[in-house]
Amino acid sequence: MVNLDRTIKLIGGGKWVAFILGYIMYYITSRAFGSELAFLLGFAATGMFWIICKNEYIRLIGQSIATEIKEAIVLVGEIDNFVEIKRLRKGLIARVYLVNAKEKSTIFHKVIASKLDDCKYKKYLWVMQLTDMSSKDELIDTQNLLNSQLFDELVKKKEEEGNDKKGEGK
C-alpha cells in the first residue's frame, strides 16, 4: 500500500510536467513546422499527457479503494467476493458482490464502511453498493439490478437539484 500511495502522489504531481513537455514540443517543432502548427502540437502534447496522468491517477485511487475493501472482507472472514470500481464524473462507485454472506452481510458492510472511513482516498468515493448473491452465476443479473438502482438514484438527485435551483430563482 505504501508503494501505491507513493505512486499516486508521483502521478498526481507529475501531471504538471505536461507544461514542460508541451513547451519542449513547441520549441523543437517550431523551426520545422512554423510557430502556429508548433503551438498546436505543443498544446496537444500538453493536453494528452495531462489526460493520461489524470486517468492513471484515478485508476490507482480506485485500485487503492478496492484493496481497502478486500482487506476489510478478509478481516471479517473468507468469502467469495468481487469488487468493482466504476468511474463517473462526480467520483468513483465501489460495488462489492458477496457470495452467500447471508446474515453476515451487515457485518461486512459495517467493517467495509469503517475501513473506508479511515481511507485517505475516501473523498473520491461517491457511492458504495454492497450486495449478497447466492451464487457467482447471478453476477450479470445483479450488475444490471445495481445499474438500474444507481440510474434511478441519479435521476432522482438530478431532479432534486433542478427543483432546488428553481426555488432559488423565486
N, C-alpha and C positions, 0 to 999 in steps of 0.2 A: 504494500500500500504506500510505503514511503516513496518508492521509486515512481509510482504512478502520480503521486502528489507533486513531486518534483517535475515530472514531465508535463503535467497540466500547467504548472506555473511557467515553465520554459516556453511552451507553445503560446500561452496567453500573452506573455510579454514579447515573444518572438514575432508576433504579427506586425509589430511596429517596424520591423526590419523591412517590411514591404516598401516603405517610402524610400529607403536607401536603394533597394533593388530597382525600384521604378526610376530613380534618378540615374542609376548606372545604365539601365536600358536606354534611357533618353540620351545620355551622353555618348554612348557607344554607337547608337544608330543615327544620331543627328547628322553626322558627316556623310553617311551613306544614303539616307533617305530624305533628308531635309528636316527642319525643325517641327513642321506640322505633323508629319507621319511619325517622327520620333516621339513627339509628345503623346500621340495616341498609343504607340507601343509601350511607352513607359507607364501611361495610365492603366493600360490593360494588364501589364505585368504587376503593378501595384495591387490592382483590384483582385486579380486571380490569386496572388499569394495571400492576400488578406482573407479571402473566402476559404481557401484551403486550410489556413491556420484556424479560422473560426470554426469550421466544420469538424476538424480534428479535436479542437478544444472541447466542443460539446460532446463529441463521441466519447472522449476519455472521461468526461464527467459522468456520462451515462454508465460507462463501464465501472467507474468507482461506486456509483449508487448501486449497481447490480451486485457488486462484490459485498457491499454492506448488507444488502438484503440476504445474500447467500450465507453470510456469516451469522446473521440473526436466525435463519432457519436451522443452521447447524446447532445453535445454542439450545433450541427447543427440542430438536431430535431429528434423526434421519428420516426423510420422507421424500418421495419422488416429487420434483417440482420443476417448474420452468419460470424463468424471469425474462420479461420482455420490456425493453425500453424503447419508447416511441418519442419522436421529436415533433413538437408543434411550435408555432410561432411564440406562444406565451410561455413555453417551458417544456420540460420533459414529463412524460407519462410513464410510470412504472406499473407493470402488470405482473402479478405473482399468481401463478397457477399451481395450486397444491393438489396432489392426487391422494384421495382417501384420507384427508386430515380429519374429517367429521367434526366431532366436538372440540378438537384441538385447534380448529381454525381461528377461534377468537384469541387463543393464546399466541398463535403465530402472528396474528395481526398486531397484538399489543407489543410483542417483542420487536417486530419489524419497525413499528412506529417509533418505539423507544430508541432503537438503533439509528433510525434516520433522523431523529431529533438531534442526536449528537454529531451527525454527519456535517462536515463543513460545506458540502455542496447541496444541502437541503434547499437553499433558495432557488435552485434551478429546477427542483421537482415541483411540478404544478399539480399533478393528480397521481394518486396511487390507488390501483384497483387490485383487490385480492379476492380470489375465488377458489372454491374447492370443487374438484371434479371426481367422479367415481372411477374414471379410467383415462388413460392417455388418449384413447380414441375420441374423446369428447373435445379435444383441443380446438379444432376448427369451429365447431358449433359454439363453444364458449367464447372464442375470439369474436365471432360475429355478434353474439349477445352483448359482450362488453363494448364493441364498437357502436352498437345501436344505443346502449345506455349512455355512452360518452357523447354521442351525437345529440341525443335528446337534452342532456345537461348543457351542452354548448349552446344549443338553440335557446334554451330557457335563459341562460346567462345573457346572451346577446339581446333577447327581448327585454330583460330587466334593465340592462344598460341603456337600451333605447328609450324605455319608459322613464328612467331617471333623467336622461338628457332632455326629454320633452317637458318634464316637470320643472327643470331649472330655468327654462326659457320663459315661463309664465310669470 
